[in-house]
Amino acid sequence: MSTLKQLAEYVEKGKIEEVSSLVQKLLGDNISADRIVSEGLVPGLDAIGEKYSKFECFVPELMVAAMAAQEALKVLRPKMSEGTLHKPMGTIVIGTVAGDVHDVGKNIVAMVLEGSGFKVIDLGVNVPAASFLKEVKYQEAEILALSSLYTPTRLAMKEIIQALKDQGIRDKIKVMVGGAPIDQAFCDLIGADGYAPDAPQAVKVAISLIQANK
Amino acid sequence: MKEDKTYKDRRYRIDELRAKNEKMTSRQRTRMAINFEEPDRIPIDNWMVPEIKKRCMEYWGCESEEELLAFLGVDVRDNYGASYVGQEFKKYDDGTVDDLWGVRRKVVTYGKGTSHEGTFKEVSWSPLEHMKTVEEINTYTRWPSPDWWDYSKVKEDCAKWHPQYFVLNKGDRLDRTAQLKPMMYMRGIQQTFIDLAANPKIVECIRDHIINYFVNYNPKVFEAGAEEMDMFMMGDDMGGQQGPLVGPEMWKRYFAAGFRKYCDIAHKYGLKVMFHTCGDVYALIPLMIENGLDCLQSLQPTATNMDIKRLKKEFGKHLSFQGGMDIQQVLPLGTREDVKKMVKYAADNAKSGGGYIFGTSHNIQADTAIENVAALFEAYHEYGVY
């Protein structure tokens, strides 16, 4: 098995220590950070995402795989910016909306998006609309990703979309929504651009939103 | 009950249907249902956040919560178990307070200044989160003890509902018999998921401490009051919106034995066992039945694989159900017609042969309009009749 394939397998299995040491070895062998991400981390996350969507694995397995990829990225990211070839696939500002302090689902989504090559700015939980707006402008983000777990707090998503309109930047950014009480109908109802039921699908939605914007 | 015309008019439909349909006590009705017999109508259980209870009382002119439940035809009455008499929970300068497990919690307000404002107690600090070894976890001294409770009032608390009502011993939401939930509180949700995949020894250690508490606490509660109870409820969120949080293999490995112990203790005292879990647990249901479960609660219809028609068809011979009414989409966002349709669907597909209790998939939340709550209960009485 090639070393990059081996790395993908370690990521898929969530073997954090093995992933870290193999990344070091690959860098030592002069494999570019860019290639390690695209041929090691991304296929590993894709594989676990595929299994997750088929109910062959569950949240714990997905979580450790995402964490393994995230650990590797800590080492790889500074090196990725060195190359002119590599640019992040897009910038995503993510957070749990005001009034809601649930973060596990949002964290998994952030980790998997990051592992898949996006630049992710995670504002945490209970984030006021004003903070999202400020960060979106400052980061020139392509996507704003909003999470909530609790049904009454999801209404804050609508307020954030309204605030984007009020500030005249709604057409400059795509809004993704997710979380237990969110579905496609709610997404359409509040005028968001994309909904994903889980982290692997969030990657697909994010990619299609970025492409649609080009 | 307030007797002004407005209230009487609002109550008329439910009063009328109940007078026509009801031929037995709540307790008889519910006991028949969980024993897979058809009573006069489908029994009703009620889960509401306090804000909705208050609004309902105002709407129907009820002067107490009990008046509200009695008017709505709610058949189940909750018993919260023993009274806490342990040391006062420590309060901290940052506004957090210890809970039973030594987890620090703070009150979080949502929807401030809106019609759906409410509060809940969120975990703000998990005492075991940063511990690295089993040895370290074993040095933790704040495991709860059955000695912290006074059991002397359990019997009279339950007896006041008997023989009229069906008594469900369910414990407080934060102290309810469980395995995974206290682990998540004490270790942090994210760290618990990591442990489940990568640190089995730590999972087993924390789990065993938790089980040890409940297998000593529950028999004392039952010893004190089981003769005045009908069913015991435990609750552990094992389901996500799309599939179980842990897979069947993992569930078998970590949680099956404890689940069985909990069920066995309640059965020994002649009680049926209900299990609350949110989300999709379809893949775990055969394991739960195998390990002693009598009644599955919540049946969140927006979760994948939790369609009541399918569950009834596949498991309805061995398992009874409570729940199925959607609090995520239909109740807060739907019309009265949507609510009625949802109730009719559940009744049509789950009432045959007993084994079904009406209920919402969780507490009706503060974002739900009173008109939809009214539609829900009217539809219960309209479509629940056998």
Interface residues (C-beta under 8 A of the other chain):
Chain A: G14 I16 F55 C57 F58 V59 P60 E61 M63 V64 M67 G99 D100 V101 D103 V104 N107 N126 Y150 T151 P152 T153 L155 A180 P181 D183 A185 F186 L189 P197 D198
Chain B: V108 T109 Y110 G111 K112 T114 H116 G118 E122 I189 Q190 F193 I194 D195 L196 A197 A198 G240 Q241 Q242 G243 P244 L245 V246 G247 M250 G279 A283 T302 I327 Q328 Q329 P332 L333 Q365 A366 D367
